Amino acid sequence: MMSATGQAWDAAGHMVLDEIAWTQMKPAARAEASKLVAALDASFNDQRPYNFITSGAWMDDMRGLGKDYHWGKLHYIDIPWTADGKEMKFPPAPHVLSGVDDNLKALRDAATPPAQRTEALGMLIHFIGDLHQPLHVTERNYDRGGNSYLIAGVPFSDLAQRQNSNLHTFWDKAFRFDGVDGRIVETWIAPTLTERPGAPGEGIIAEEAKKIMAEFPRKKLPELATPDDATAWAQQTHTVGCLHAYPAGDPPPNTEVRALEPAFVHESHAIANRQLALAGYRLADLLNSLFAP
């Protein structure tokens, strides 16, 4: 089972896919979503009200509750790895799919109280992002989605992550790392908590979202033909996880550290950005169907 502390995409990744979604949302969907997320508990957001772009980080911000954070199991689903990624055994709920379903039901029910609708939207936005991080829907040899797969060679800016890094942590940030000229490099620096965008279209988050959309426009993503079905999205992401999320060869024992190769990081960088594009477009389509049918 994945550790309750495991995250899917870091805060910057969630904000990038939210920015992609925002560009695709209809005015009515933007208005309703913005109204709801503005009421999210901002205790762990430097007391600043959330906007749509920063709302994707709310669930992970709430981990500041410590032992009182009760939603850890809803961020992932442990689907066992297979060589071709086609045979899938889904574990029983609770998991990210049940989290998506429960919050969709709350948002579709006109009788849901406003406060519950706010929380349901905050969770839904985050969980749609989680569904597209390959190691949040894949585990290999009970490695807790790569949390037990120890790695080296990635220059994480945070010293603690550099010293205790694992494959899951790498995939949370793979969209920001690349293999260039035989080296692994961080291509851009994520904004700190106080540097988060104050509105859509601002800062490095908007810049990177534009780059991803230019590289992966809708017409280049045939997976978007899949209906609004979170289970189908999880299946697609799981196949990506099986085929691409692990370095070639057998995984090392839990005590062995494997250095990632620049070529693997380069491939992962492109895959991660593609997954962020898919997540953003799908989130926009889902919210348009909810709030601007």
Residue frames as qw, qx, qy, qz and C-alpha x, y, z in Angstrom:
[[0.000, 0.889, 0.457, 0.000, 0.00, 0.00, 0.00],
 [0.380, 0.581, -0.039, 0.718, 1.28, 3.46, -0.86],
 [0.338, -0.236, -0.484, 0.772, 2.41, 5.62, 1.99],
 [0.002, -0.843, -0.527, 0.109, -0.16, 8.16, 3.12],
 [0.210, -0.752, 0.095, 0.618, 2.48, 10.83, 2.64],
 [0.441, 0.079, 0.625, 0.639, 2.92, 10.08, -1.06],
 [0.286, 0.652, 0.141, -0.688, 1.78, 12.87, -3.34],
 [0.626, 0.425, 0.559, 0.339, 0.86, 12.94, -7.01],
 [0.336, 0.691, 0.096, 0.633, 2.61, 15.73, -8.86],
 [0.333, -0.255, -0.413, 0.808, 4.02, 18.38, -6.60],
 [0.128, 0.711, 0.418, -0.550, 2.08, 21.61, -6.02],
 [0.083, 0.520, -0.390, -0.755, 3.52, 23.12, -9.22],
 [0.011, 0.044, 0.910, 0.412, 2.32, 20.14, -11.26],
 [0.074, 0.596, 0.777, -0.188, -1.21, 20.43, -9.93],
 [0.085, 0.732, 0.133, -0.663, -1.23, 24.17, -10.61],
 [0.008, 0.322, -0.638, -0.699, 0.04, 23.68, -14.18],
 [0.000, -0.285, -0.913, -0.293, -2.74, 21.24, -15.03],
 [0.040, 0.705, 0.567, -0.423, -5.25, 23.59, -13.37],
 [0.044, 0.601, -0.202, -0.772, -3.98, 26.40, -15.61],
 [0.016, 0.040, -0.830, -0.556, -4.41, 24.15, -18.66],
 [0.015, 0.522, 0.851, -0.054, -7.95, 23.34, -17.54],
 [0.024, 0.680, 0.288, -0.674, -8.74, 27.02, -16.98],
 [0.058, 0.377, -0.462, -0.801, -7.87, 27.90, -20.58],
 [0.158, -0.111, -0.878, -0.437, -10.39, 25.29, -21.76],
 [0.007, -0.461, -0.799, 0.387, -13.26, 26.12, -19.41],
 [0.008, 0.662, 0.504, 0.554, -16.40, 28.01, -20.38],
 [0.043, -0.467, 0.219, -0.856, -17.19, 31.31, -18.59],
 [0.719, -0.465, -0.090, -0.508, -19.99, 29.76, -16.55],
 [0.913, -0.145, -0.319, 0.206, -17.73, 26.91, -15.40],
 [0.444, 0.318, -0.329, 0.770, -14.97, 29.36, -14.49],
 [0.294, -0.527, 0.102, -0.791, -17.37, 31.49, -12.46],
 [0.848, -0.404, -0.141, -0.311, -18.90, 28.61, -10.50],
 [0.865, -0.005, -0.326, 0.382, -15.58, 26.87, -9.85],
 [0.292, 0.418, -0.289, 0.810, -13.93, 30.12, -8.75],
 [0.497, -0.553, 0.041, -0.668, -16.76, 30.88, -6.34],
 [0.925, -0.311, -0.192, -0.101, -16.55, 27.45, -4.75],
 [0.798, 0.082, -0.310, 0.509, -12.77, 27.17, -4.34],
 [0.069, 0.613, -0.211, 0.758, -12.55, 30.65, -2.82],
 [0.662, -0.563, 0.099, -0.484, -14.23, 29.17, 0.27],
 [0.868, 0.038, -0.448, 0.212, -11.66, 26.38, 0.78],
 [0.647, -0.738, -0.006, 0.191, -9.87, 26.35, 4.14],
 [0.505, 0.764, -0.230, 0.330, -6.76, 28.48, 3.56],
 [0.663, -0.729, 0.167, 0.024, -5.06, 27.61, 6.85],
 [0.739, -0.289, 0.428, 0.432, -2.12, 26.02, 5.04],
 [0.540, 0.590, 0.335, 0.498, -2.05, 28.43, 2.09],
 [0.329, 0.033, -0.160, 0.930, -0.44, 31.30, 3.98],
 [0.110, 0.564, 0.578, -0.579, -4.03, 32.34, 4.87],
 [0.192, 0.320, -0.346, -0.861, -4.58, 33.51, 1.28],
 [0.755, 0.313, 0.356, -0.454, -7.87, 32.49, -0.38],
 [0.525, -0.019, 0.754, 0.395, -7.46, 29.83, -3.04],
 [0.487, 0.508, -0.209, -0.679, -8.07, 30.63, -6.69],
 [0.943, 0.238, 0.020, -0.230, -8.77, 27.99, -9.31],
 [0.604, 0.585, -0.515, 0.166, -5.08, 27.55, -10.17],
 [0.003, 0.470, -0.740, 0.481, -3.90, 27.09, -6.58],
 [0.776, -0.206, 0.216, -0.556, -6.91, 24.98, -5.56],
 [0.883, 0.216, -0.412, -0.066, -5.29, 21.85, -6.99],
 [0.389, 0.362, -0.671, 0.517, -2.71, 22.04, -4.20],
 [0.520, -0.508, 0.170, -0.665, -5.34, 22.27, -1.43],
 [0.949, -0.220, -0.175, -0.143, -5.50, 18.55, -0.63],
 [0.777, 0.138, -0.349, 0.506, -1.74, 18.28, -0.21],
 [0.000, 0.548, -0.278, 0.789, -1.62, 21.56, 1.70],
 [0.713, -0.482, -0.005, -0.509, -4.10, 20.01, 4.14],
 [0.847, 0.002, -0.471, 0.245, -1.52, 17.37, 5.02],
 [0.116, 0.472, -0.429, 0.762, -0.38, 20.01, 7.48],
 [0.717, -0.452, 0.001, -0.530, -3.12, 18.58, 9.69],
 [0.052, -0.447, 0.866, -0.217, -0.79, 15.67, 10.39],
 [0.072, 0.085, 0.985, -0.135, -2.59, 12.75, 12.01],
 [0.382, 0.494, 0.504, -0.596, -5.90, 14.52, 11.46],
 [0.374, 0.425, -0.489, -0.664, -5.52, 14.24, 7.68],
 [0.661, 0.051, 0.684, -0.304, -8.03, 11.49, 6.86],
 [0.730, 0.592, 0.071, -0.332, -7.92, 11.32, 3.06],
 [0.203, -0.608, 0.701, 0.312, -4.53, 9.72, 2.39],
 [0.504, 0.072, 0.849, 0.137, -5.96, 6.55, 0.79],
 [0.504, 0.732, 0.410, -0.207, -7.98, 8.60, -1.70],
 [0.083, 0.817, -0.359, -0.443, -4.89, 9.87, -3.56],
 [0.127, 0.451, -0.834, -0.292, -3.98, 6.58, -5.26],
 [0.931, 0.029, 0.120, -0.343, -5.02, 3.09, -6.29],
 [0.325, -0.516, 0.778, 0.152, -2.59, 0.17, -6.05],
 [0.889, 0.387, -0.002, -0.246, -2.95, -1.65, -9.39],
 [0.740, -0.379, 0.468, 0.298, -0.21, -4.32, -9.65],
 [0.149, 0.681, -0.526, -0.487, 2.46, -3.89, -12.35],
 [0.866, 0.196, 0.454, 0.075, 2.49, -6.24, -15.34],
 [0.508, -0.188, 0.470, 0.697, 4.93, -6.34, -18.22],
 [0.174, 0.370, 0.588, 0.698, 2.40, -5.11, -20.79],
 [0.106, 0.096, 0.287, -0.947, 0.18, -3.06, -18.50],
 [0.447, -0.130, -0.527, -0.711, -2.98, -4.70, -19.81],
 [0.581, -0.368, -0.726, -0.001, -3.99, -7.10, -17.06],
 [0.079, -0.435, 0.296, -0.847, -5.43, -5.00, -14.24],
 [0.489, -0.437, -0.744, 0.129, -6.66, -6.05, -10.82],
 [0.140, -0.623, 0.040, -0.769, -8.43, -3.25, -9.01],
 [0.240, -0.085, -0.791, 0.556, -8.30, -3.34, -5.19],
 [0.199, -0.725, -0.658, -0.035, -11.41, -2.59, -3.13],
 [0.026, -0.763, -0.003, -0.646, -12.27, 0.98, -2.12],
 [0.147, 0.950, 0.097, -0.258, -11.39, 3.41, -0.67],
 [0.606, -0.081, 0.362, 0.703, -9.04, 4.70, -3.34],
 [0.029, -0.298, 0.177, 0.938, -8.78, 7.56, -5.81],
 [0.176, -0.233, -0.730, -0.617, -11.55, 6.20, -8.05],
 [0.294, -0.627, -0.714, 0.099, -14.03, 6.02, -5.18],
 [0.225, -0.506, -0.198, 0.809, -12.91, 9.53, -4.19],
 [0.053, 0.051, -0.453, -0.889, -13.69, 10.84, -7.67],
 [0.264, -0.408, -0.796, -0.361, -17.06, 9.07, -7.74],
 [0.300, -0.603, -0.623, 0.398, -18.14, 10.30, -4.30],
 [0.131, -0.475, -0.065, 0.868, -17.27, 13.91, -5.04],
 [0.104, -0.086, -0.609, -0.782, -18.89, 13.86, -8.46],
 [0.269, -0.537, -0.793, -0.102, -22.09, 12.61, -6.84],
 [0.248, -0.607, -0.412, 0.633, -21.97, 15.45, -4.32],
 [0.047, -0.315, 0.224, 0.921, -21.48, 18.06, -7.06],
 [0.177, -0.179, -0.731, -0.634, -24.27, 16.63, -9.21],
 [0.269, -0.575, -0.762, 0.128, -26.75, 16.65, -6.32],
 [0.014, -0.649, -0.137, -0.748, -28.51, 20.02, -6.11],
 [0.639, -0.712, -0.205, -0.206, -29.28, 19.34, -2.44],
 [0.759, -0.059, -0.285, 0.582, -25.59, 19.23, -1.43],
 [0.281, -0.907, -0.160, 0.270, -24.86, 22.09, 1.02],
 [0.364, 0.905, -0.187, 0.117, -22.51, 24.84, -0.22],
 [0.331, -0.740, 0.584, -0.044, -19.68, 23.96, 2.19],
 [0.780, -0.063, 0.619, 0.070, -19.76, 20.32, 1.10],
 [0.694, 0.692, 0.177, 0.091, -19.83, 21.37, -2.56],
 [0.075, 0.917, -0.389, 0.044, -16.70, 23.46, -1.97],
 [0.500, -0.499, 0.708, 0.014, -14.82, 20.54, -0.44],
 [0.819, 0.273, 0.504, 0.016, -16.09, 18.16, -3.12],
 [0.565, 0.821, -0.039, 0.071, -14.75, 20.39, -5.88],
 [0.126, -0.828, 0.545, -0.043, -11.39, 20.87, -4.14],
 [0.661, -0.245, 0.709, 0.009, -11.01, 17.12, -3.82],
 [0.785, 0.505, 0.358, -0.003, -12.19, 16.40, -7.35],
 [0.359, 0.898, -0.256, 0.000, -9.73, 18.86, -8.90],
 [0.253, -0.673, 0.695, -0.034, -6.87, 17.25, -7.00],
 [0.724, -0.058, 0.684, -0.061, -7.88, 13.63, -7.58],
 [0.746, 0.653, 0.117, -0.051, -8.21, 14.10, -11.35],
 [0.204, 0.832, -0.512, 0.057, -4.59, 15.21, -11.29],
 [0.514, -0.439, 0.725, -0.134, -3.60, 12.25, -9.12],
 [0.863, 0.266, 0.404, -0.145, -5.15, 9.82, -11.60],
 [0.675, 0.729, -0.095, 0.058, -2.68, 10.93, -14.26],
 [0.104, -0.746, 0.652, -0.086, 0.55, 10.46, -12.27],
 [0.720, 0.218, -0.632, -0.188, 1.73, 6.97, -13.36],
 [0.385, 0.099, -0.826, 0.401, 2.94, 5.82, -9.95],
 [0.389, -0.060, 0.454, -0.799, -0.33, 6.74, -8.29],
 [0.855, 0.148, 0.037, -0.495, -2.06, 3.96, -10.18],
 [0.830, 0.330, -0.445, 0.064, 0.81, 1.44, -10.38],
 [0.483, -0.692, 0.520, -0.131, 2.84, -0.50, -7.83],
 [0.748, 0.399, -0.531, -0.018, 5.55, -3.09, -8.52],
 [0.646, 0.014, -0.672, 0.363, 6.49, -5.81, -6.07],
 [0.484, -0.755, -0.430, 0.105, 4.63, -3.98, -3.31],
 [0.509, 0.081, -0.105, 0.851, 6.87, -0.92, -3.65],
 [0.065, -0.723, -0.461, 0.510, 4.05, 1.45, -2.59],
 [0.409, 0.884, 0.225, 0.032, 3.94, 3.20, -5.95],
 [0.607, 0.569, -0.180, 0.524, 7.71, 3.58, -6.15],
 [0.361, -0.863, 0.179, -0.305, 8.09, 4.93, -2.60],
 [0.811, -0.455, 0.352, 0.107, 10.33, 1.97, -1.74],
 [0.803, 0.416, 0.152, 0.400, 12.32, 2.23, -4.99],
 [0.388, -0.787, 0.070, 0.475, 15.37, 4.22, -3.92],
 [0.648, 0.653, 0.157, 0.358, 17.09, 6.43, -6.50],
 [0.425, -0.621, 0.101, 0.651, 20.04, 8.78, -6.88],
 [0.442, 0.108, 0.490, 0.743, 21.30, 11.22, -9.49],
 [0.032, 0.771, 0.482, 0.416, 18.37, 13.66, -9.56],
 [0.308, 0.115, -0.296, 0.897, 19.40, 17.14, -8.32],
 [0.290, -0.767, -0.560, -0.117, 16.36, 17.87, -6.17],
 [0.092, 0.675, -0.167, 0.713, 16.61, 21.38, -4.77],
 [0.662, -0.620, 0.146, -0.395, 15.42, 20.16, -1.37],
 [0.098, 0.549, -0.810, 0.180, 18.32, 18.50, 0.48],
 [0.579, -0.110, 0.699, -0.405, 16.06, 16.07, 2.33],
 [0.848, 0.419, 0.133, -0.297, 14.58, 14.83, -0.94],
 [0.479, 0.684, -0.550, -0.023, 18.05, 14.52, -2.44],
 [0.078, -0.445, 0.845, -0.286, 19.22, 12.35, 0.44],
 [0.415, 0.109, 0.843, -0.323, 16.07, 10.22, 0.76],
 [0.490, 0.367, -0.247, -0.751, 14.74, 10.24, -2.79],
 [0.512, 0.113, 0.851, -0.017, 12.71, 7.52, -4.41],
 [0.168, 0.189, 0.721, 0.646, 11.11, 6.86, -7.77],
 [0.030, -0.758, -0.652, -0.004, 7.73, 8.15, -6.63],
 [0.207, -0.777, -0.074, 0.589, 9.22, 11.49, -5.61],
 [0.253, -0.214, 0.548, 0.768, 10.92, 11.71, -9.00],
 [0.088, 0.440, 0.765, 0.463, 7.65, 11.18, -10.88],
 [0.106, -0.811, -0.466, 0.338, 5.92, 13.82, -8.76],
 [0.082, -0.830, 0.141, 0.533, 8.39, 16.26, -10.32],
 [0.652, 0.056, 0.591, 0.472, 9.33, 14.58, -13.61],
 [0.371, 0.830, 0.366, 0.198, 7.75, 17.39, -15.63],
 [0.101, -0.982, 0.153, 0.041, 10.44, 19.74, -14.23],
 [0.495, -0.559, 0.603, 0.283, 13.48, 17.50, -14.78],
 [0.787, 0.593, -0.087, -0.148, 15.13, 16.53, -18.05],
 [0.786, -0.249, 0.365, 0.432, 18.17, 14.71, -19.35],
 [0.404, 0.913, -0.040, -0.041, 20.25, 17.17, -21.37],
 [0.411, 0.734, -0.509, 0.181, 23.73, 16.53, -22.82],
 [0.676, 0.075, -0.686, 0.257, 24.23, 13.54, -20.57],
 [0.085, 0.071, -0.587, 0.802, 23.18, 15.38, -17.40],
 [0.220, -0.648, -0.728, -0.045, 20.00, 15.47, -15.34],
 [0.129, 0.105, -0.121, 0.979, 18.85, 19.06, -14.88],
 [0.084, 0.636, 0.638, -0.426, 15.97, 20.96, -13.32],
 [0.310, 0.436, 0.484, 0.692, 14.41, 22.92, -16.19],
 [0.153, -0.619, -0.084, -0.766, 12.46, 25.42, -14.07],
 [0.149, 0.025, -0.720, 0.677, 12.03, 26.29, -10.41],
 [0.277, -0.609, -0.721, -0.180, 8.64, 25.81, -8.79],
 [0.151, -0.646, 0.082, -0.743, 7.13, 28.81, -6.99],
 [0.154, -0.003, -0.794, 0.589, 7.20, 28.75, -3.21],
 [0.072, -0.599, -0.774, 0.192, 4.03, 28.94, -1.15],
 [0.023, -0.729, -0.216, 0.650, 4.13, 32.74, -1.05],
 [0.006, -0.381, 0.512, 0.770, 4.97, 32.92, -4.78],
 [0.322, 0.372, 0.864, 0.105, 1.91, 30.98, -5.95],
 [0.041, 0.296, 0.431, 0.852, -0.09, 32.78, -8.65],
 [0.174, 0.239, 0.485, -0.823, -2.71, 35.17, -7.37],
 [0.645, 0.483, 0.191, -0.560, -4.92, 34.56, -10.40],
 [0.826, 0.292, 0.440, 0.198, -5.03, 32.50, -13.60],
 [0.567, 0.769, 0.083, 0.284, -2.53, 33.50, -16.27],
 [0.180, -0.933, 0.291, -0.110, 0.19, 34.63, -13.89],
 [0.405, -0.694, 0.595, 0.008, 3.85, 33.71, -13.57],
 [0.005, 0.414, -0.884, -0.216, 5.88, 30.61, -14.32],
 [0.473, 0.205, 0.825, -0.231, 2.86, 28.34, -13.93],
 [0.574, 0.694, 0.219, -0.374, 1.03, 30.01, -16.83],
 [0.226, 0.720, -0.565, -0.334, 4.21, 30.08, -18.92],
 [0.172, -0.249, 0.951, 0.068, 4.84, 26.36, -18.49],
 [0.551, 0.398, 0.664, -0.312, 1.17, 25.51, -19.13],
 [0.504, 0.748, -0.098, -0.420, 1.36, 27.34, -22.46],
 [0.095, 0.562, -0.789, -0.231, 4.47, 25.38, -23.43],
 [0.355, 0.013, 0.928, -0.114, 2.81, 22.07, -22.60],
 [0.571, 0.578, 0.449, -0.372, -0.33, 22.94, -24.57],
 [0.380, 0.743, -0.379, -0.399, 1.79, 23.96, -27.54],
 [0.008, 0.397, -0.910, -0.118, 3.62, 20.63, -27.43],
 [0.040, 0.206, 0.977, -0.032, 0.52, 18.56, -26.70],
 [0.421, 0.039, -0.061, -0.904, -2.56, 20.20, -28.23],
 [0.725, 0.079, 0.479, -0.488, -5.82, 18.28, -28.07],
 [0.791, 0.484, -0.202, -0.316, -5.46, 17.00, -31.64],
 [0.401, 0.511, -0.750, 0.120, -2.27, 15.13, -30.65],
 [0.229, -0.198, 0.816, -0.492, -3.96, 13.28, -27.79],
 [0.506, -0.111, -0.686, -0.512, -6.22, 10.51, -29.11],
 [0.263, -0.207, -0.857, 0.391, -6.86, 9.39, -25.52],
 [0.206, 0.134, 0.266, -0.932, -9.20, 12.36, -25.16],
 [0.525, -0.069, -0.565, -0.632, -11.74, 10.37, -27.14],
 [0.326, -0.195, -0.882, 0.279, -12.23, 8.29, -23.98],
 [0.351, -0.726, -0.416, -0.421, -15.54, 9.23, -22.33],
 [0.198, -0.641, 0.392, -0.629, -15.60, 11.04, -18.98],
 [0.933, -0.255, -0.229, -0.108, -14.80, 7.82, -17.14],
 [0.258, -0.807, 0.507, -0.157, -12.24, 7.96, -14.34],
 [0.854, -0.188, 0.484, 0.032, -11.77, 4.18, -14.44],
 [0.788, 0.541, 0.156, 0.248, -10.76, 4.32, -18.11],
 [0.152, 0.908, -0.292, 0.260, -8.37, 7.20, -17.33],
 [0.581, -0.611, 0.529, -0.097, -6.80, 5.16, -14.52],
 [0.912, 0.129, 0.369, 0.125, -6.39, 2.20, -16.87],
 [0.591, 0.755, -0.042, 0.282, -4.62, 4.36, -19.45],
 [0.114, -0.861, 0.422, -0.261, -2.32, 5.88, -16.83],
 [0.802, -0.372, 0.465, -0.047, -1.59, 2.45, -15.38],
 [0.878, 0.384, 0.172, 0.229, -0.44, 1.20, -18.77],
 [0.291, 0.855, -0.251, 0.348, 1.91, 4.20, -18.96],
 [0.491, -0.712, 0.449, -0.225, 3.17, 3.34, -15.49],
 [0.917, -0.100, 0.382, 0.061, 3.88, -0.27, -16.41],
 [0.786, 0.507, 0.151, 0.320, 5.59, 0.51, -19.71],
 [0.403, 0.700, -0.084, 0.584, 7.50, 3.69, -18.84],
 [0.395, -0.860, 0.080, -0.314, 7.59, 4.62, -15.13],
 [0.793, -0.511, 0.301, 0.141, 10.32, 2.17, -14.10],
 [0.081, 0.707, -0.640, -0.291, 13.91, 1.99, -15.37],
 [0.808, 0.266, -0.472, -0.232, 14.64, -1.06, -17.52],
 [0.409, 0.245, -0.822, 0.312, 15.49, -4.27, -15.71],
 [0.567, -0.497, -0.653, 0.069, 14.36, -5.77, -12.46],
 [0.258, -0.874, 0.052, -0.409, 13.73, -3.34, -9.60],
 [0.331, 0.413, -0.691, 0.492, 16.46, -3.24, -6.96],
 [0.490, -0.423, -0.709, 0.279, 15.97, -4.57, -3.41],
 [0.233, -0.915, -0.307, -0.123, 14.54, -2.02, -0.99],
 [0.558, -0.719, 0.088, 0.404, 17.98, -1.28, 0.45],
 [0.586, 0.023, 0.409, 0.699, 19.72, -0.73, -2.91],
 [0.158, 0.778, 0.084, -0.602, 19.86, 2.68, -4.58],
 [0.635, 0.359, 0.519, 0.446, 19.66, 2.93, -8.36],
 [0.103, -0.482, 0.139, 0.859, 21.01, 5.98, -10.16],
 [0.580, 0.679, 0.410, -0.188, 18.64, 7.23, -12.84],
 [0.534, 0.043, 0.456, 0.710, 20.06, 7.67, -16.32],
 [0.106, 0.402, -0.061, -0.908, 19.64, 10.98, -18.21],
 [0.224, -0.034, -0.742, -0.631, 17.95, 9.13, -21.09],
 [0.228, -0.461, -0.853, 0.088, 15.30, 7.73, -18.73],
 [0.078, -0.558, -0.370, 0.739, 14.73, 11.18, -17.21],
 [0.107, 0.231, -0.391, -0.885, 14.41, 12.72, -20.69],
 [0.272, -0.248, -0.831, -0.417, 11.73, 10.21, -21.68],
 [0.237, -0.523, -0.735, 0.361, 9.96, 10.66, -18.35],
 [0.032, -0.366, -0.086, 0.926, 9.94, 14.43, -18.79],
 [0.270, 0.019, -0.539, -0.797, 7.98, 14.17, -22.05],
 [0.360, -0.348, -0.857, -0.123, 5.60, 11.58, -20.63],
 [0.203, -0.467, -0.584, 0.632, 4.91, 13.64, -17.52],
 [0.117, 0.287, -0.079, -0.948, 4.12, 16.75, -19.55],
 [0.341, -0.115, -0.723, -0.589, 1.81, 14.73, -21.78],
 [0.335, -0.421, -0.825, 0.175, 0.01, 13.39, -18.71],
 [0.068, -0.419, -0.345, 0.837, -0.41, 16.91, -17.35],
 [0.242, 0.108, -0.396, -0.879, -1.95, 17.98, -20.66],
 [0.385, -0.267, -0.834, -0.292, -4.38, 15.06, -20.60],
 [0.270, -0.449, -0.700, 0.486, -5.33, 15.80, -16.99],
 [0.020, 0.328, 0.105, -0.939, -5.90, 19.49, -17.71],
 [0.329, -0.002, -0.548, -0.769, -8.06, 18.92, -20.77],
 [0.412, -0.322, -0.846, -0.102, -10.08, 16.21, -19.05],
 [0.182, -0.412, -0.574, 0.684, -10.61, 18.31, -15.93],
 [0.167, 0.214, -0.114, -0.956, -11.87, 21.19, -18.08],
 [0.404, -0.123, -0.705, -0.569, -14.28, 18.94, -19.97],
 [0.369, -0.370, -0.827, 0.210, -15.58, 17.48, -16.72],
 [0.090, -0.420, -0.408, 0.805, -16.14, 20.87, -15.10],
 [0.250, 0.096, -0.353, -0.896, -17.79, 22.24, -18.24],
 [0.426, -0.255, -0.800, -0.337, -20.22, 19.31, -18.11],
 [0.330, -0.427, -0.712, 0.449, -20.92, 19.99, -14.44],
 [0.125, -0.584, -0.297, 0.745, -21.20, 23.77, -14.45],
 [0.258, 0.528, -0.216, -0.779, -21.80, 24.83, -18.07],
 [0.513, 0.177, 0.830, 0.125, -23.72, 22.05, -19.80]]
